[in-house]
Amino acid sequence: MAGSPRVLRRLCVLLMVETVSGAWGPSTGTHISPSIPALAVNQTPMADCRDVCGLNASDRCDFVRATPDCRSGGGYLDYLEGIFCHFPASLLPLAVTLYVFWLLYLFLILGVTAAKFFCPNLWAISSVLKLSHNVAGVTFLAFGNGAPDIFSALVAFSDPRTAGLAIGALFGAGVLVTTVVAGGITILHPFLAASRPFLRDIAFYMAAVFLTFTALYLGRVTLAWALGYLGFYVFYVVTVILCTWIYRWQRRKSLVYSMPGTPETQSDSEEEPVSSNTNSYDYGDEFRPLFSQEESTARILVHALNPLDLRAWRSKSASWRALKVLKLPVEFLLLLTVPVVDPDKDDRNWKRPLNCLHLVVSPLVLVLTLQSGAYGVYEIGGLFPVWAVVVIAGTAVASVTFFATSNEVPPRLHWLFAFLGFLTSALWINAAATEVVHILRSLGVVFRLSNTVLGLTLLAWGNSIGDAFSDLTLARQGYPRMAFSACFGGIIFNILVGVGLGCLLQIAWGHVPEVKLQPEGLLVWVLAGALGLSLAFSLLAVPLQCFRLRRTYGVCLLLFYLGFLAVALLTEFGVIHLNRT
């Protein structure tokens, strides 16, 4: 079992490689579009897509279609062509409004998929691999919580025109979480912070920010540098494990001296069981009858696909109902396509008819979302599409599974559905993240905004809103220390893996020795400096308070973020600039 985590990590890498392989077709080595050699490589000057708004309305569509810089290079929809070719110039505000609403709905899709389907399957996988909660927390749980950020960064790094989105989003989310979220937690519930975990996490995060700042200054990320990012995160995980082990050893030793007869009866607070039910959906239990009775296969399927609890609906507020109405199509689609294994339930969430249906639908989703469907529609020998082969094979496996199992007892290999659910939900997240990146780039073209400012505002806010609500809810419920620790632990994963893996995949699939980074003006340095200053402020202020965090500290963090946001926007619009001599 020792090699299982390594196998799973390789599986994750193979899964996410498709986000940067847009220049390659589904056949072996068939080149279908010019590959992107590196980020912001110096090439022959070409027209900037942002110039389209300065043209006459009648010329904009032809400009967008003829300019290489306006081509999306991935995703299911061409948003720039939609704005300038399918909407008249007088309806441009309507088109932008529709795009903003679609962007918000994509953020909703990202949040629901990550929280209700991606994270529970990661917990199930960590249970299958028999990982401790500490290891699972800094690996699988961090990956689950940061999935939208990671996939957005991978998609953004795959294209030189959107690389600024990745830097802006990762740094912007870091500033947001370490100021607004951390400050909100302190204001809601002042508390005594855990000194050693806080100092460890903030030191590692400052080192990660320094690495990224240095990469921006040098203007490139080499293969060794990208591997260094990932290696540094592995070092962080090992450090967390060692610190936990040392803490437990010291605690046991103190208990042995204080109560030598009963050390084994003391529970270890760092190893308290964490239930996957905190993230997994409970739709299957919502219409459970009062008396146990054997349900028919059709009834099990209907109940398993039902995302609505009528009893909860009656007791909830109007705002909750409105949000639930928006979630219903997404939840139903995800229930239909993504299996979820819950080790904490007696039946491990085994729904025989639905799980058998998953064996057909989930592989179909995999091939239709890989490379935006390019692999699914590819015809084998020019005759038979790949998606048809997948449906036939899935139907055969589903039929065997259905007749070889029962409704009441999960099969012995039911744990494999956790891996299938992990892959399917990850590709749903990747598909939504791809559309988010392309919409943001389109809005940047329309409003002539840099990718960096879009990343540090819209993309960072959208990807961080779920974590912010979760952490603030934990603080309100009386767990501020746990919420405060999550502020720093999760973003370490995001920046190290987001930059390291994004650049590593670009180097591997672009066949280039390095990824070149060219900061988009002064704003990137303002962003990096603000993140460094916020961390330095916390590193000084928290120990000076003897780790007793008060509301004053939280208010200072909120004011810091407002000041940073004002400076960033003034820099973007040219009010603050460097004098060139």
C-alpha positions in Angstrom: 0.0 0.0 0.0 3.0 2.3 0.3 3.1 2.9 -3.4 -0.6 3.7 -3.7 -0.3 7.4 -3.1 2.4 7.7 -5.7 0.1 5.9 -8.2 -2.8 8.2 -7.4 -0.6 11.3 -7.9 0.5 10.0 -11.3 -3.2 9.5 -12.1 -3.9 13.1 -11.1 -1.1 14.3 -13.3 -2.3 12.3 -16.3 -5.8 13.6 -15.8 -4.7 17.2 -15.7 -2.2 17.0 -18.5 -5.1 17.4 -21.0 -5.6 21.0 -19.9 -2.3 22.0 -21.5 -2.4 19.7 -24.5 -4.7 21.7 -26.7 -2.4 21.7 -29.6 -2.6 17.9 -30.1 -5.3 15.9 -31.6 -6.7 12.6 -30.3 -4.6 10.5 -32.7 -1.0 9.7 -32.0 0.9 12.8 -32.6 -1.5 14.4 -35.1 -0.8 18.1 -35.0 -3.9 20.1 -35.6 -3.0 23.6 -34.5 0.2 25.5 -33.9 1.7 24.6 -30.5 2.4 27.3 -27.9 6.2 27.1 -27.3 6.3 29.1 -24.1 4.5 31.8 -22.1 5.0 35.2 -23.6 7.8 34.2 -25.9 9.1 37.1 -28.0 7.5 36.6 -31.4 6.7 38.7 -34.5 4.4 41.5 -33.4 0.8 40.8 -34.1 -2.4 42.6 -33.6 -3.6 42.8 -30.0 -7.2 41.5 -29.6 -7.9 44.4 -27.2 -7.8 46.7 -30.2 -11.1 45.4 -31.5 -13.1 47.9 -29.5 -11.4 50.8 -31.2 -12.7 49.7 -34.6 -15.9 50.4 -36.3 -18.8 48.1 -35.4 -18.9 46.7 -38.9 -15.3 45.7 -38.8 -15.1 44.0 -35.4 -16.4 40.6 -36.4 -13.9 40.2 -39.3 -11.1 41.4 -37.0 -11.9 38.8 -34.3 -12.1 36.0 -36.8 -8.9 37.0 -38.6 -6.7 37.9 -35.6 -4.8 34.9 -34.1 -4.7 36.7 -30.7 -8.5 36.5 -30.5 -8.8 32.7 -31.0 -9.8 30.9 -27.8 -7.8 27.7 -28.5 -10.0 25.6 -26.3 -13.4 25.3 -24.5 -16.8 24.7 -26.0 -17.8 28.3 -26.9 -16.0 31.1 -28.7 -17.0 34.0 -26.4 -15.3 36.8 -28.4 -17.0 35.8 -31.6 -20.3 35.6 -29.7 -19.9 39.2 -28.5 -18.7 40.8 -31.7 -20.4 38.6 -34.4 -23.7 37.5 -33.0 -24.7 40.6 -31.0 -25.1 44.0 -32.7 -23.0 46.8 -31.2 -26.0 48.4 -29.6 -26.6 45.2 -27.6 -23.0 44.9 -26.3 -24.1 45.7 -22.7 -26.7 42.9 -22.9 -24.0 40.4 -24.1 -21.7 41.4 -21.3 -24.5 41.1 -18.8 -25.3 37.6 -20.0 -21.6 36.6 -19.9 -21.4 37.9 -16.3 -24.4 35.8 -15.2 -22.9 32.8 -17.0 -19.6 33.4 -15.2 -21.4 33.5 -11.8 -23.2 30.2 -12.7 -19.9 28.6 -13.7 -18.5 29.5 -10.2 -21.6 27.9 -8.7 -20.9 24.7 -10.8 -17.3 24.7 -9.6 -18.4 25.1 -5.9 -21.0 22.4 -6.0 -18.8 19.9 -7.9 -15.8 20.4 -5.6 -17.8 20.3 -2.3 -20.4 17.6 -3.0 -18.6 15.2 -5.3 -14.9 15.8 -5.7 -13.9 16.1 -2.0 -16.0 13.1 -0.8 -14.4 10.9 -3.3 -11.0 12.1 -2.3 -11.8 11.2 1.3 -13.0 7.8 0.2 -9.7 7.3 -1.7 -7.7 8.3 1.3 -9.7 5.8 3.4 -9.0 3.1 0.9 -5.3 4.0 0.9 -5.4 4.0 4.8 -3.9 7.5 5.1 -3.9 9.3 8.4 -6.1 12.3 8.7 -3.1 14.6 8.8 -1.6 13.3 5.6 -5.0 13.3 3.9 -5.6 16.9 5.1 -2.5 18.4 3.6 -2.8 16.3 0.4 -6.2 15.1 -0.7 -8.3 17.6 1.3 -6.1 20.5 0.2 -6.4 19.3 -3.4 -10.2 19.1 -3.0 -10.6 22.5 -1.5 -8.2 24.1 -4.0 -9.5 22.3 -7.1 -11.1 25.3 -8.7 -7.9 27.4 -8.2 -5.6 24.6 -9.4 -7.5 23.8 -12.5 -8.0 27.5 -13.3 -4.2 28.0 -13.0 -3.5 24.9 -15.2 -5.8 26.2 -17.9 -4.5 29.8 -17.7 -0.8 28.7 -17.8 -1.5 26.6 -21.0 -1.9 29.8 -23.0 0.5 32.8 -23.0 -2.4 35.2 -23.4 -4.0 34.1 -20.1 -0.9 33.4 -18.0 -1.5 36.7 -16.1 -4.8 35.2 -15.0 -3.0 32.4 -13.1 -0.5 34.8 -11.4 -3.2 37.3 -10.6 -5.6 34.6 -9.3 -3.1 32.8 -7.1 -1.6 36.0 -5.6 -5.1 37.7 -5.4 -6.6 34.7 -3.6 -3.6 34.7 -1.3 -4.2 38.3 -0.3 -7.9 37.8 0.0 -7.7 34.7 2.2 -4.9 36.0 4.5 -6.6 39.4 5.0 -10.4 39.3 4.5 -11.1 35.8 5.5 -8.5 35.7 8.4 -9.7 39.1 9.5 -13.3 38.1 9.4 -12.6 35.0 11.5 -10.9 37.1 14.1 -13.7 39.7 14.2 -16.4 37.0 14.5 -14.6 35.0 17.2 -11.4 36.3 18.9 -9.3 33.3 19.9 -5.9 32.0 21.0 -4.0 30.8 17.9 -1.9 27.6 17.8 1.6 29.0 17.7 3.6 26.3 16.1 1.3 25.5 13.2 0.8 29.2 12.5 4.5 29.9 12.4 5.2 26.8 10.3 2.5 27.6 7.7 3.2 31.3 7.4 7.0 30.6 7.0 6.3 28.1 4.2 3.9 30.4 2.5 6.3 33.3 2.6 8.9 31.1 1.1 6.5 30.0 -1.7 5.7 33.7 -2.4 9.4 34.5 -2.5 10.0 31.7 -5.0 7.2 33.1 -7.3 8.5 36.6 -6.9 12.0 35.5 -7.9 10.6 33.6 -10.9 8.8 36.8 -12.0 11.9 38.8 -11.6 14.0 36.3 -13.6 11.2 36.1 -16.2 11.2 32.4 -16.6 10.5 29.0 -14.9 12.8 26.2 -15.9 12.2 22.5 -15.5 14.3 22.4 -12.3 12.4 25.4 -10.9 9.0 23.8 -11.6 10.2 20.5 -10.0 11.5 22.6 -7.1 8.0 24.0 -6.5 6.5 20.5 -6.3 9.5 19.2 -4.2 9.0 22.1 -1.8 5.4 21.1 -1.3 6.4 17.5 -0.6 8.8 18.9 2.0 6.0 20.9 3.5 3.9 17.7 3.8 6.7 15.8 5.4 7.2 18.7 7.8 3.6 18.6 8.8 3.7 14.8 9.4 6.9 15.1 11.5 5.5 18.0 13.5 2.4 16.1 14.2 4.3 13.0 15.2 6.6 15.0 17.5 3.6 16.7 19.1 1.8 13.3 19.7 5.0 11.8 21.1 5.5 14.7 23.5 1.8 14.5 24.5 2.0 10.8 25.2 5.1 11.2 27.2 3.6 13.9 29.4 0.5 11.7 29.8 2.7 8.7 30.8 4.3 10.8 33.5 1.1 12.3 34.8 -1.1 9.1 34.5 1.2 6.1 34.1 -1.6 3.6 34.4 -4.0 4.8 31.7 -2.1 6.5 28.9 -4.1 4.6 26.2 -7.4 5.9 27.3 -6.5 9.5 26.4 -7.8 10.6 23.0 -5.4 12.4 20.7 -7.0 15.7 19.5 -4.9 15.6 16.3 -6.3 12.3 15.2 -9.9 12.8 15.9 -11.9 11.1 13.1 -13.1 13.4 10.4 -16.2 12.3 8.7 -16.6 12.6 4.9 -20.2 13.5 5.5 -19.2 17.1 6.0 -18.8 17.4 2.2 -20.7 14.5 0.7 -24.3 14.9 -0.4 -27.1 13.1 1.5 -29.7 13.1 -1.3 -30.1 9.3 -1.0 -31.4 9.7 2.6 -33.9 12.5 2.0 -36.9 10.3 1.5 -36.0 7.3 3.7 -39.3 5.7 4.9 -40.1 5.6 8.6 -40.2 1.8 8.6 -37.5 -0.3 6.9 -38.8 -2.0 3.8 -37.2 -3.4 0.7 -37.3 -0.9 -2.1 -37.7 -1.8 -5.7 -34.8 -1.1 -8.1 -36.8 1.7 -9.9 -37.6 3.4 -6.6 -33.9 3.3 -5.5 -32.9 4.9 -8.8 -35.6 7.7 -8.4 -34.5 8.4 -4.9 -30.8 8.4 -5.7 -31.3 10.9 -8.5 -33.5 13.3 -6.5 -31.4 16.4 -5.3 -34.3 18.0 -3.5 -35.4 17.5 0.1 -39.0 18.6 0.3 -39.0 18.7 4.1 -35.9 21.0 4.1 -37.5 23.1 1.4 -40.5 24.0 3.5 -38.3 25.1 6.5 -35.7 27.1 4.6 -35.7 30.8 3.7 -36.6 32.3 0.4 -32.9 33.1 -0.4 -32.0 29.5 0.2 -34.8 28.3 -2.0 -33.7 30.6 -4.8 -30.2 29.3 -4.6 -31.4 25.7 -4.5 -33.4 26.3 -7.7 -30.2 27.4 -9.4 -28.3 24.4 -8.1 -30.9 21.7 -9.0 -29.9 21.3 -12.7 -26.2 21.1 -11.7 -26.8 18.6 -8.8 -29.1 16.4 -11.0 -26.5 16.3 -13.8 -23.7 15.5 -11.3 -25.8 12.8 -9.5 -26.4 11.2 -12.9 -22.7 11.3 -14.0 -20.5 11.2 -10.8 -20.5 8.3 -8.4 -19.7 9.0 -4.7 -18.4 6.5 -2.2 -19.0 7.3 1.5 -17.0 5.0 3.8 -19.0 6.4 6.8 -22.3 4.9 5.7 -23.1 1.3 6.2 -23.8 0.7 2.6 -21.0 3.1 1.5 -23.6 5.0 -0.6 -24.1 1.9 -2.8 -27.1 2.5 -5.1 -27.1 -0.5 -7.4 -29.2 0.9 -10.4 -27.6 4.3 -10.3 -24.0 3.0 -9.9 -24.6 0.6 -12.8 -25.8 3.6 -14.8 -22.6 5.4 -13.8 -20.6 2.7 -15.5 -22.1 3.8 -18.8 -22.5 7.6 -18.3 -19.2 8.4 -16.4 -16.8 7.1 -19.0 -18.9 8.8 -21.7 -18.5 12.1 -19.8 -14.7 11.5 -19.6 -14.2 11.2 -23.3 -16.6 14.1 -24.1 -14.8 16.5 -21.7 -11.3 15.5 -22.5 -9.9 18.1 -24.9 -13.4 19.7 -25.1 -14.7 16.6 -26.8 -12.0 16.1 -29.4 -11.3 12.6 -28.2 -14.9 11.6 -28.0 -15.8 12.5 -31.5 -12.6 11.1 -33.0 -13.5 8.2 -35.4 -11.5 5.0 -35.2 -10.4 4.1 -38.7 -12.6 6.9 -39.9 -15.8 4.9 -39.3 -16.6 4.3 -35.6 -16.5 7.2 -33.0 -14.8 6.7 -29.7 -17.8 7.7 -27.7 -19.8 4.8 -29.3 -17.1 2.3 -28.2 -17.1 3.7 -24.7 -20.9 3.3 -24.5 -20.8 -0.3 -25.7 -18.0 -1.3 -23.3 -19.7 0.6 -20.4 -23.0 -1.1 -21.1 -21.4 -4.5 -21.0 -19.6 -3.8 -17.7 -22.8 -2.3 -16.2 -24.9 -5.4 -17.2 -22.5 -7.8 -15.6 -22.3 -5.6 -12.4 -26.1 -5.3 -12.2 -26.8 -9.1 -12.4 -23.8 -10.0 -10.2 -24.8 -7.7 -7.3 -27.8 -7.0 -5.1 -29.5 -3.8 -3.9 -28.7 -4.3 -0.2 -25.0 -5.3 -0.1 -22.3 -3.3 -1.9 -19.9 -5.4 -4.0 -16.3 -6.1 -2.9 -14.8 -3.8 -5.5 -17.2 -0.9 -4.8 -14.2 1.3 -3.8 -13.3 1.5 -7.4 -16.3 3.8 -7.9 -14.4 6.4 -5.8 -11.7 6.6 -8.4 -14.3 6.8 -11.2 -16.1 9.6 -9.3 -12.8 11.4 -8.7 -11.9 11.4 -12.4 -15.3 12.4 -13.6 -15.8 15.2 -11.1 -12.2 16.5 -11.8 -13.0 16.7 -15.5 -16.3 18.5 -14.8 -14.3 21.0 -12.7 -11.7 21.3 -15.5 -14.4 22.0 -18.1 -16.0 24.7 -16.0 -12.6 26.2 -15.2 -11.8 26.4 -18.9 -14.9 28.3 -19.7 -14.3 30.6 -16.7 -10.8 31.5 -18.1 -12.1 32.2 -21.6 -15.0 34.3 -20.3 -12.6 36.4 -18.2 -10.3 36.9 -21.1 -13.3 38.0 -23.3 -14.3 40.5 -20.6 -10.8 41.8 -20.5 -10.8 42.4 -24.2 -14.1 44.2 -24.0 -13.1 46.5 -21.1 -9.4 46.6 -22.0 -8.4 45.2 -18.7 -5.2 43.2 -18.0 -5.4 39.5 -17.2 -3.7 40.2 -13.9 -6.4 42.5 -12.6 -9.1 40.1 -13.7 -7.3 37.3 -11.9 -6.8 39.2 -8.7 -10.5 40.3 -8.6 -13.1 38.2 -10.4 -11.2 34.9 -10.6 -9.8 35.1 -7.1 -13.2 36.1 -5.6 -15.1 33.4 -7.5 -12.7 30.6 -6.6 -12.3 31.7 -2.9 -15.9 32.5 -2.1 -16.7 28.8 -1.1 -13.6 28.6 1.2 -14.4 32.0 2.7 -18.0 31.0 3.6 -16.8 27.6 5.0 -14.1 29.2 7.2 -16.4 32.0 8.5 -19.1 29.4 9.3 -16.5 27.4 11.2 -15.6 30.5 13.2 -19.2 31.3 13.9 -19.8 27.8 15.2 -16.9 28.1 17.7 -14.0 26.6 15.7 -11.9 29.8 14.9 -8.6 28.1 15.3 -9.4 25.4 12.7 -10.7 28.0 10.3 -7.6 30.3 10.8 -5.3 27.3 10.1 -7.2 26.5 6.9 -6.5 30.0 5.7 -2.8 29.4 5.4 -2.7 25.6 4.8 -4.8 25.6 1.7 -3.1 28.5 -0.2 0.3 26.9 0.2 -0.9 24.0 -1.9 -2.5 26.3 -4.4 0.5 28.4 -5.2 3.1 25.6 -5.1 1.2 23.1 -7.1 -0.6 25.6 -9.3 2.6 27.2 -10.5 4.8 24.2 -10.3 2.5 21.7 -12.0 1.2 24.3 -14.5 4.7 25.2 -15.7 5.8 21.6 -15.6 3.0 20.4 -17.9 3.6 23.3 -20.2 7.3 22.4 -20.5 6.6 18.7 -21.0 3.9 19.2 -23.7 5.4 22.3 -25.3 8.8 20.6 -25.7 10.6 23.7 -24.4 13.4 24.1 -21.8 11.6 26.8 -19.9 8.4 28.8 -19.5 8.9 32.5 -20.0 7.0 34.9 -17.8 6.7 38.6 -18.7 4.8 40.5 -15.9 2.0 42.8 -17.2 3.4 46.1 -16.0 3.6 47.4 -12.5 0.4 45.7 -11.3 2.1 42.3 -10.8 4.7 43.8 -8.6 2.0 45.6 -6.6 0.2 42.3 -6.1 3.3 40.4 -5.1 4.4 43.1 -2.7 0.9 43.3 -1.1 0.9 39.6 -0.5 4.4 39.8 1.0 3.4 42.7 3.2 0.3 41.1 4.5 2.2 38.0 5.5 5.0 40.0 7.2 2.3 42.0 9.1 0.7 38.8 10.4 4.1 37.3 11.2 4.9 40.3 13.4 1.4 41.1 14.8 0.3 37.7 15.9 3.4 36.9 18.1 3.3 40.5 19.5 -0.3 39.7 20.7 1.0 36.5 22.3 -1.1 34.7 19.7 -4.3 36.0 21.3 -6.0 37.4 18.2 -8.4 40.3 18.8 -10.9 42.2 16.7 -8.4 45.0 16.2 -6.1 42.7 14.3 -9.0 41.6 12.1 -10.1 45.2 11.3 -6.5 46.0 10.4 -6.4 43.1 7.9 -9.7 44.3 6.3 -8.4 47.8 6.0 -5.2 46.5 4.4 -7.1 44.6 1.7 -9.2 47.7 0.9 -6.1 49.7 0.6 -4.4 47.1 -1.6 -7.5 46.9 -3.8 -7.6 50.7 -4.3 -3.9 50.8 -5.2 -4.3 47.8 -7.6 -7.2 49.5 -9.5 -5.4 52.9 -9.6 -2.4 51.1 -11.0 -4.5 49.3 -13.6 -6.1 52.5 -14.8 -2.8 54.4 -15.0 -3.3 56.8 -12.1 -0.3 55.2 -10.4 2.6 54.5 -12.7 6.4 54.6 -13.0 8.0 57.6 -14.6 10.1 56.5 -17.5 13.2 58.4 -18.2 
